[in-house]
Amino acid sequence: MINPIIFDFLKQLAGNNNRDWFTANKDFYLRAKLEFEKFIDGFIPKLAEIDPEIGSLNAKDCTFRIYKDVRFSKDKSPYKTNMGAYLVKGGKKSRNAGYYLHFEPEGSFLAGGAHMPDANVLKAIREEIFENVDEFESLIKHPDHVRYFSHIEGEALKTAPKGFPKDWPNIEYIRFKSYAFMHRFDDMQAMSPDFSDYAAKAFKALKPFNSWINKIVDHIE
């Protein structure tokens, strides 16, 4: 379960997203951050039983800074109002598909797959779908997968990507810019005693798709 202090801190931060408040409440932040890292460190072994490829990570390999990069953003508030961790082989900057946990008051979710992959990975995914569409469909339409992850998230091209026939019957599958899936949950669910088991079950359903992505990544030079 997630310690309630995490949501308490994030709620207050959302209403006071400025450096003066954050500085005055630095101890509050550090307590919430510690509880978040404790949860992630406890969850990693449970996920490793499902997908041993993630290896022996620790929370510091997986968690993201709360400080925002506002250089190219219209929203100049300095802090993120969520805490997130990406559990993936090779660390959070890896090109591999992994498992993302996002905690935000009234906006929490689990996710995985390939979010905004680089051009080489995206092209390879599309080619694999084009050549083996039945295998792709068997993954994304499997009942266990659909139970938690019903559809591909994100933007899609309006037409066929360059190099693919526009009249291909399954053209909608290769128009996506990401091949990622999301499962939302509420705050009370996150703070329930069985949340770790719940998240593990969802990620177990996602594991075959992640493995499929990672086989593609492994063959890219």
N, C-alpha and C positions, 0 to 999 in steps of 0.2 A: 504494500500500500504506500501511497504518497503521503508524506507528513503534511498536515493542513497548513503548516507555517509557509509552505511553498506558495500555495494559492493566496494566503493572506498577504504575503509580501508582494506578489505580483499584482493583486488588486489595488493595493495602496500605491504601488509604483505607477500603475496606469493613470491614477488620478493626480500624481505628483511627479511627472516625468521631467525632472530638472536636476541639475547638479547640486544645488543647495540641499534639496530634500534627500537626495541619495547620499551625500556626504554626511548629513546628520543622522542617517539611518544605516550607515555602513555595517554596523554590527548585526542589524536585522537582516541585511542582505547576506552577510557571511554565514549566518545560521541557516538561512533558507538554502543557500548554495551547498553547504555541507550536507544537509538532509537530502538534497537532490543527488549529490555525488554518492552518498551512501546507498540510495535506492539503485542507482545505475550499477555500482560495484556489486550489489547483491543480485541484480538481474542478469549480469553478464554470464555467470556460470549456468544459469537456467537456459539462456539462449544458446550457449555453446553446446548444450546437450542436443539441441535441435539442429544447429548448424555449426559443426566443429571448425569450419573454415574461418570463422571470425577470430579464432585464436585466443590468446591470453591477453585480452585488452584490460584496461582499467578506465575508470571514469574520466581521467584527464586526457586519455586518447580520444574520447568520444564526445565530450561536452563542448558546447559553443559559448563563447564570451557573451556577456550581457551588454557589452558596449557596442553601439551601432556604428557602422561606417556611413556617415551622412553626407559624404562628399558629392554623391550623385543623386541624392534623395530630396524631394520637396519637403518631406517630413523631417525636420531638424531636431526632433526630440532625441536626446542622447542615448537612451537605453531601450533595449528590447523588453517587451512586456510578456515574455515567455522564457521558459528554460527548455532547451532541447539537447538531444544526444543522438549521434549517428553511430550505430554499432556495425562495423564493416571490416572485412579483411583489408589490412593495409592502412587502417586509420581513416579518420573522417574526410581526408582530402583524396582518398582513393577513387579510381574510376569504377570500382566494383559496385554492384548492387548490394545494399545492406538493409538495415532495420532502423528506422527513425522513430523516436519518441518525442512528442511535443506536448508540453504542459503549459496551458494558458487558461485563465478563468473563462469558462463558457466557450472555449475554442481549442480544446485538446484533441489530439489525434495520433494514431499510429500510421506509419507509412513505409513504403519500400519500393524497390524497383530501381529504375534509372531516371532520376530527375534532371532535366536539362543536360543530357550527356554531351560531350564534345562531338564535333562533326564526324570524326572517324567512327566513334562508337555508335552514334545515331545511324549512320549509313549502314554499318554492319548489322545492326538490329533490323532495320528495314529489309535488307537483303535476305536475312535469315527468315523473316516472316514471309516474304515473297516466295522463297523456295520451299518453305515447310509450313504453310499456313495451317494445316491440320494439327500439327504439334502445338503451334501457338494457341489455337482455339481450345485445344484440350486442356491447356494450362489455365487460361483466363476464364473458361467456362466450367471448370471443375467445381462441383458443389461446395467443397471445403473452402476453395478460394472465394467463390461468390458470396458465401455466408458472411465474410468480413470485408471483402474488397470487390465491390460490384462493377466498377467501371474504371477505365483508364482516366487519370486526371490530367488537366492541363490543356494548353493550346494545341490547335491542329491547323495544318495548311488547308487552304480552300480548294486546292487542286492536288494533283499527283506530284510527289517530289521529282526533281530532275533525274532522268534515267529510268523511270518506272512508267509503264503504260497506263494512260488515263482510264482505259476501259477495263482494267483488271477488276473482276467481280468483288474482291475484298479490299478495294482501294482505301476504304476508311481506316484500315488497320495500319497503313504505312504513312498516313498523313500526320501522325502525332509528332510533336517536338520533344515530348517526354514519354517514357513508358513507366509511369509511376502509379501507385495505388494508395488510397487513403481510407482509414477507418476512424470515424469520430467516436468519442466517448465523453460523458459528462463528468463534472467535478466530483460528484458523490461516488461514481464508479471508480475514479482514480484513487479515492481515499478509502475504498473498501478493502478488507483484509485479503481478498482473493484477486486483487488487481494484477499481481505479477503472473499468476496462473492464466488469467484472462488474456493478458498481452502475449504470453508465450503461445497460447493456442492460436491466436490470430497470426502471429509470425510463423508458426508451424505451417499454417495454410499458405502463407506467402513464400515459404522456402523454395518450393519447386520452381516458381517463376524467377526468383533471385538466382538460383543455380543455373537456369537457362541463360539469363543475361550474362552471368559471369563466365560461362563457357565461351560465349561470343567475345567478351573482353579479353580472355586469355589467348585468343587466336589472332588478336590485332597486333601487328608489329609496331 
